[in-house]
Amino acid sequence: MKGQFFYNDALTGLNYKTFSQTLSYLADWCIANRYDANPQAVYLQAQSVDLIAPGMSPALPLGLLDASVRPRLWVGNTLRTQTHFDYAANIAVHVSGKKTFTLFAPDQTGNLYPGPLDRTPAGVPISMASLEAPDFDTFPRLRDALDNAYVAELEPGDGLFIPPLWWHHVQTTGPLNMLVNYWWNEAAANLFNPMKALEIAGLAYRHLPPTERAAWRELLEFFVFEDKGDPIAHLPDHVDSVFRSGLSSAQIDQHKSRLSR
């Protein structure tokens, strides 16, 4: 719908379809429709270069990262990707066309009006507020977000680092636009999913009486966000705890097993 990948009007589903096709078909379609004033928006997102275009892989090493961090391919025409964040760190390297990234730090979350956490277009929350046609009556705090935005216009050869959990809106300009990105995460791979933990926290804390919520906030600040420093520094080293720094992979799995019962 006008190049925007989003929800339908009732928020009961999405406003686009997914289908399987070859990469060459997509590229040919974009070129064939390059003179259409209002073509349908098409997008191949985050596909493994090793799988769909293995001949490209040897030409795409990124010396900044370990070789295990593999490139992913993005190809489309003129479209926009709604403001969202990724869990992993990201380096986006532009290849063809033009992309404009509008970025917001995590402290702007409350000004971006996130959508449902349990039903998302691509597995991460998106903002319900449009940047192309801002509705400040419905989303008044969006003004504050825009006042704190960073804008990066990428042309072929440009690269952009996006830290984890930084919101970003992407305007892609066709007729054939291409980008390669590299995602990686320095956290242990077997930790609980933080987004699932956030949803569980919603059930655990959100509906408590205000005084209890305030008390739990203090506990979370102390144990999780360490507002007073290491929360278990006063305990002997042999005492096991999920809050112990430097847990081994085996220790993490043991705690996950215990908490999953």
C-alpha positions as CSV (number, residue, x, y, z in Angstrom):
1,M,0.0,0.0,0.0
2,K,1.9,3.1,-1.3
3,G,5.1,1.2,-0.7
4,Q,4.6,0.8,3.0
5,F,4.9,-2.6,4.6
6,F,2.5,-2.4,7.5
7,Y,-0.7,-3.7,9.2
8,N,-4.1,-3.8,7.6
9,D,-6.5,-1.1,8.8
10,A,-8.1,-3.3,11.5
11,L,-4.7,-4.5,12.8
12,T,-5.9,-8.1,12.3
13,G,-3.2,-8.9,9.7
14,L,-0.7,-7.4,7.4
15,N,-1.1,-5.4,4.2
16,Y,1.2,-7.4,2.0
17,K,1.6,-11.0,0.7
18,T,4.7,-13.3,0.7
19,F,5.6,-15.6,-2.1
20,S,8.5,-17.6,-3.4
21,Q,10.3,-16.6,-6.6
22,T,13.9,-16.5,-7.9
23,L,16.2,-13.6,-7.4
24,S,16.6,-13.1,-11.1
25,Y,12.8,-12.9,-11.5
26,L,12.6,-10.2,-8.8
27,A,15.4,-8.2,-10.5
28,D,13.8,-8.5,-13.9
29,W,10.4,-7.5,-12.5
30,C,11.9,-4.3,-10.9
31,I,13.6,-3.3,-14.2
32,A,10.6,-4.1,-16.4
33,N,8.4,-1.8,-14.2
34,R,10.9,1.0,-13.7
35,Y,8.8,3.5,-15.7
36,D,5.6,2.7,-13.8
37,A,4.6,5.8,-11.9
38,N,3.2,3.7,-9.0
39,P,4.4,0.1,-9.2
40,Q,3.6,-2.5,-6.6
41,A,6.3,-2.5,-3.9
42,V,8.3,-5.7,-3.8
43,Y,11.0,-6.7,-1.4
44,L,13.4,-9.5,-0.7
45,Q,14.5,-9.1,2.9
46,A,17.5,-10.4,4.9
47,Q,18.1,-13.5,2.7
48,S,21.4,-15.4,3.1
49,V,23.8,-14.6,0.4
50,D,25.4,-18.0,0.9
51,L,22.1,-19.7,0.0
52,I,20.6,-17.6,-2.7
53,A,23.6,-16.0,-4.4
54,P,26.7,-18.1,-3.3
55,G,28.8,-16.7,-6.1
56,M,28.7,-13.3,-4.4
57,S,29.9,-14.5,-1.0
58,P,33.7,-14.4,-1.8
59,A,33.4,-10.7,-2.8
60,L,31.7,-9.7,0.5
61,P,34.1,-10.3,3.4
62,L,33.9,-7.6,6.1
63,G,37.2,-7.5,8.0
64,L,35.6,-5.7,10.9
65,L,33.7,-8.9,11.9
66,D,34.4,-12.6,12.4
67,A,34.0,-14.7,9.3
68,S,31.1,-16.5,10.9
69,V,29.0,-13.3,10.5
70,R,27.5,-13.9,7.1
71,P,26.1,-11.3,4.7
72,R,22.4,-11.0,4.0
73,L,20.8,-9.6,0.9
74,W,18.0,-7.0,0.5
75,V,16.6,-6.2,-3.0
76,G,13.5,-4.2,-3.9
77,N,12.1,-1.2,-5.6
78,T,10.7,2.1,-4.1
79,L,9.2,1.3,-0.7
80,R,9.6,2.1,3.0
81,T,10.2,-0.1,6.0
82,Q,8.3,1.1,9.0
83,T,10.3,2.3,12.1
84,H,11.5,-0.8,14.0
85,F,14.5,-2.1,15.9
86,D,16.7,-5.2,15.7
87,Y,18.0,-7.3,18.5
88,A,21.5,-7.6,17.0
89,A,24.1,-5.1,16.0
90,N,24.0,-4.3,12.3
91,I,26.3,-3.0,9.6
92,A,24.4,-2.1,6.4
93,V,26.4,-1.6,3.2
94,H,24.6,-0.1,0.3
95,V,25.1,-1.4,-3.2
96,S,22.5,0.0,-5.6
97,G,20.0,2.9,-5.6
98,K,19.5,5.1,-2.5
99,K,18.4,4.4,1.0
100,T,17.5,7.0,3.7
101,F,17.7,5.8,7.3
102,T,16.1,7.7,10.1
103,L,17.4,6.5,13.4
104,F,16.2,7.0,17.0
105,A,18.0,6.0,20.2
106,P,16.3,3.6,22.6
107,D,15.3,6.4,24.9
108,Q,12.8,7.6,22.2
109,T,10.7,4.4,22.5
110,G,7.9,6.2,24.3
111,N,7.8,8.8,21.6
112,L,7.4,6.3,18.8
113,Y,4.2,4.5,19.8
114,P,5.2,0.9,19.4
115,G,2.6,-1.6,17.9
116,P,1.7,-5.0,19.3
117,L,4.5,-7.1,20.6
118,D,2.8,-10.4,19.8
119,R,1.9,-9.7,16.1
120,T,4.6,-8.0,14.1
121,P,5.4,-7.8,10.4
122,A,8.9,-9.3,10.8
123,G,9.3,-10.5,14.4
124,V,10.2,-7.1,15.9
125,P,7.9,-4.3,17.1
126,I,7.2,-1.4,14.7
127,S,6.1,2.1,15.3
128,M,2.5,2.9,14.6
129,A,3.3,6.6,13.7
130,S,4.0,7.5,10.1
131,L,7.1,9.6,9.4
132,E,5.9,10.5,5.8
133,A,2.6,11.9,7.0
134,P,3.0,12.7,10.7
135,D,-0.3,12.8,12.6
136,F,0.6,14.8,15.7
137,D,-3.0,14.8,17.0
138,T,-2.9,11.1,17.4
139,F,0.8,10.8,18.2
140,P,1.8,14.1,19.8
141,R,5.1,12.8,21.3
142,L,6.3,12.0,17.8
143,R,7.5,15.6,17.6
144,D,10.0,14.9,20.3
145,A,11.2,11.8,18.5
146,L,11.7,13.7,15.3
147,D,13.6,16.4,17.2
148,N,16.0,13.7,18.3
149,A,16.3,11.8,15.1
150,Y,19.5,11.1,13.1
151,V,19.2,10.9,9.3
152,A,21.7,9.0,7.1
153,E,21.4,9.0,3.3
154,L,23.2,6.0,1.8
155,E,24.4,5.7,-1.8
156,P,26.4,2.8,-3.3
157,G,29.5,2.1,-1.3
158,D,28.3,3.7,1.9
159,G,28.0,1.7,5.1
160,L,26.0,2.4,8.3
161,F,26.4,0.9,11.8
162,I,23.2,0.5,13.7
163,P,23.5,-0.5,17.4
164,P,21.1,-3.1,18.9
165,L,17.7,-1.7,19.8
166,W,18.1,1.5,17.9
167,W,14.9,2.3,16.1
168,H,15.3,2.9,12.3
169,H,13.0,3.8,9.5
170,V,14.2,3.0,6.0
171,Q,13.1,4.7,2.8
172,T,14.2,2.7,-0.2
173,T,14.4,4.3,-3.7
174,G,14.2,2.1,-6.9
175,P,13.8,1.1,-9.5
176,L,16.3,-1.6,-8.4
177,N,17.7,-1.1,-4.9
178,M,20.2,-3.5,-3.2
179,L,21.9,-3.6,0.2
180,V,24.0,-6.2,2.0
181,N,24.0,-6.3,5.8
182,Y,25.8,-8.1,8.6
183,W,24.0,-8.9,11.9
184,W,25.8,-10.1,15.0
185,N,25.2,-10.3,18.7
186,E,27.9,-10.4,21.4
187,A,25.6,-11.9,24.0
188,A,25.6,-15.6,24.7
189,A,23.5,-17.5,22.2
190,N,21.6,-19.5,24.7
191,L,20.2,-16.7,26.8
192,F,16.4,-16.3,27.2
193,N,14.9,-14.2,24.4
194,P,14.7,-10.6,25.9
195,M,11.6,-9.8,24.0
196,K,9.8,-12.9,25.4
197,A,11.1,-11.8,28.9
198,L,9.5,-8.4,28.3
199,E,6.2,-10.0,27.5
200,I,6.4,-12.2,30.5
201,A,7.2,-9.1,32.6
202,G,4.0,-7.6,31.3
203,L,2.0,-10.5,32.7
204,A,4.0,-10.6,35.9
205,Y,4.2,-6.9,36.9
206,R,1.9,-4.8,34.6
207,H,-1.4,-5.7,36.4
208,L,-0.2,-5.5,40.0
209,P,-1.4,-2.8,42.3
210,P,0.6,0.4,42.0
211,T,2.4,0.1,45.3
212,E,3.5,-3.4,44.4
213,R,4.6,-2.3,40.9
214,A,6.7,0.4,42.5
215,A,8.4,-2.1,44.8
216,W,9.1,-4.5,42.0
217,R,10.6,-1.6,40.0
218,E,13.1,-1.1,42.8
219,L,14.0,-4.8,42.7
220,L,14.5,-4.8,38.9
221,E,16.6,-1.6,39.1
222,F,18.8,-3.3,41.7
223,F,19.1,-6.8,40.4
224,V,18.8,-6.4,36.6
225,F,20.0,-2.8,35.8
226,E,22.5,-2.6,38.7
227,D,21.7,0.9,39.8
228,K,23.7,0.2,43.0
229,G,26.4,-1.8,41.2
230,D,26.9,-5.6,41.3
231,P,23.8,-6.9,43.1
232,I,25.6,-10.0,44.5
233,A,29.1,-8.6,45.2
234,H,28.5,-9.3,48.9
235,L,28.0,-13.1,48.3
236,P,30.8,-15.7,48.3
237,D,32.0,-16.7,44.8
238,H,30.7,-20.3,45.2
239,V,27.1,-19.1,45.5
240,D,25.4,-19.7,42.2
241,S,23.1,-17.0,40.8
242,V,21.6,-15.9,37.5
243,F,23.0,-12.5,38.4
244,R,26.6,-13.8,38.5
245,S,28.8,-12.2,35.9
246,G,30.5,-14.5,33.4
247,L,28.2,-17.5,33.6
248,S,29.3,-20.4,31.5
249,S,27.1,-21.8,28.8
250,A,26.4,-24.9,31.0
251,Q,25.4,-22.7,33.9
252,I,23.0,-20.7,31.7
253,D,21.4,-23.9,30.5
254,Q,21.0,-25.2,34.1
255,H,19.2,-22.0,35.2
256,K,17.0,-22.0,32.1
257,S,16.0,-25.6,32.8
258,R,15.2,-24.8,36.4
259,L,13.1,-21.7,35.4
260,S,11.3,-23.6,32.7
261,R,9.8,-26.2,35.0
